Amino acid sequence: MKQPDRGAAGARVEPVALQELLDSWPDQPQEAARKTIQRYGPPDEVTPSRLLWFGRGPWKRVVVNRDTIPHRFPKPHNDLLEGWIDYRVPPEQVGVLAAFDGSVRVERTRGELAARCDKEELNYLALNLAHDLVTGKTTVQEARRTYTQTAAGFLLGKSDPYTEGLQFQVPEGGTADLDDPTI
């Protein structure tokens, strides 16, 4: 997978500096960062409030945020881990995805789709169900019910393909929707 422009927002840091930064973070983001580092190696970009990896696993971009966002679906937890992929969501489907899960995010112009949760496996689950919604395989109500049941099973140690990885072919680029000029 090709790596996107990283810009000047952050840069790689030495392991000692990264450790010092993580030591200043709250426990939950610190734990998520350590797990992500174990899984994907050192981050490609570091800022005081987030770590970023590019082109790792199925992801275009993985982000661990220091600052968490409270979320109550399917149970109270804090969102802090983002997984981004190339994916074109038709404009008429954006509201459907928002009704399914407010932590599923669409970047229409960039042609990207993301899930944000506290565990990578639940990001897989959200994106697999988002794909099912966009392709008409399920309804919002069914997707929310499936997410709830599958997430509960995952938290009890049950495996499910939807929490083990993306179950659809992820495009590599060509998903941007630049819209139409009106002026």
N, C-alpha and C positions, 0 to 999 in steps of 0.2 A: 504494500500500500504506500503510495507516495505521501511524503510528509508536507503539510501545508506550511506557508509562511508563519513564522512564530512572532515576527515583529520584535519590538524592543521592550515589551512589557516585563520580561524577566529573563533570567539566564541561569545556566547550570551553576550549582554551588558545590563546594567541597563537602564530603560526608560529615565533617565536624560541624561545619556551618549549618548543614541541613538538620543534624541532630539538635543543635542549639535552637533552631527555629521551631522544630517539632516539640521540643520541651516546653516552649512558650504557648503551645496550643492547648485547648481543652482536651480532656481525655478521649472523648468519642472521635473527634476528627484525627487526633493523634493515632488512635488505633486503626482507623480506616487508612490513614497514610502509610502506616507500617505494613499493613496487609497488602496494600497496592504496590508498595516497594518490593515486598517479597514476591509478588506475582509478576511484576513487569520490570523490575530493576529500578535504578535511580530515575527520578523524574527528568524530563527534557527541559522543563522550565519551572522556575520557582519564583514566587512572589511572597510577600509577607502573609498573604491571606489564601494562597492556593498553590497546589502542585499540579503540573500538567504533564501528561505523557501523550505522544503522538504515534499513531500507527501501531498500537500494541493489541495483540489478540484480534478480535473482530472490530475493534474500535478505531475510529478516525481520531478521536481524542478522548482521554480520560482526565477528569478533573476531581481532585479532592479539595474541598473548601474548608477552611478553618471555621467560618461562620455557618452555623446550621440554620435550617428553616424547619420550624415545627410543622408536622403533617399528621393528619389523623386517619388517613385511609391506608390500609385496611384496619390499622390500629395505631395508636399514638407512637410516633417515632420522630427522629430528626433527619431530614434530607441533607446530605452533604457530599455524596459521591455521584458524579455525572458520567454517563457513557454516551458518547455522540457517534452517530453513523451518517454516511451519505444516504439520503432517502428523500424522494419527492412525495410530498403529501399534497394531493389536490386541494385547492383552497376551500372547496365545499366540505372537506373532511376534517378541517382543523377544529371546528366546533365539536365534532364527534369525539375527537381525541381529548379535548379539554373536558368534556362531560365524563369521559371515562376516568381520567386521572390528571389532576392539576399539575402533577410533577412530570408529565410527558410534555416535552417542549418541541415546538416546530420552529425552525428558522427557514421560512419559505424562500427568501432571496438566496440564501446560501445553499439551499437544498439539503438541510440537515434535520435529523430527528434525534432527540435525546430523552433519556429517562434519568431522573434524579431521585435517589433513595439513600438508605444507609448501608445497603449490601449490593454488590455487583450482581448476584444471582437474581435479586428482585428487579434490577434494571433489565436483565434479560427477559424476565417474565413480562414486565410492562411493555417492552418493545415488541415481543412476540405477539402480545394481545393487540397492541396498536396496529401491527401489520394485519392481523386478522380483521380488525375493524375497517381499515382502509380498503382491504380487498373484499369486504362484504361477507366474510366467513362467520361473523358474529355480530351481536348487537351490543350497545353500551351496557345494558343490564346484564347480559350474559358474560361480557368481559369482566365486569366488576365482580360478579359472583365467582367466576373462574379464578380471578386474581386472588380474591379472599381465600378460597379453598386451597389453592396451590401455595400461596404464601404461608398459610397456617400449617400445611403439610411440610413445607420446607423448614419452618421454624421448629418442627418436631422431628426433623431429620429424614423426612421422606424425599426421595429423589423424583424429579420430573423433568422431561426434556426441556420444558419451557423455562426452567431455572438453571439449566446446565449450559446454555448457549443459545445463540440466535438460530431459529429454525427456518430461516428463509435466506435466500441469496442476497447479500448486501451489495448494492451497486458500488462501483469505484468511480466516483465522479459522474459528471453529466446529469446531476440532479437539481442544479440551481434553477430557480424560476425568477428571472430578471424582470418579469412583468412587462407591460406594454407602455411605451411613452404616451402621455396624454397632452403634452405641451409641445 
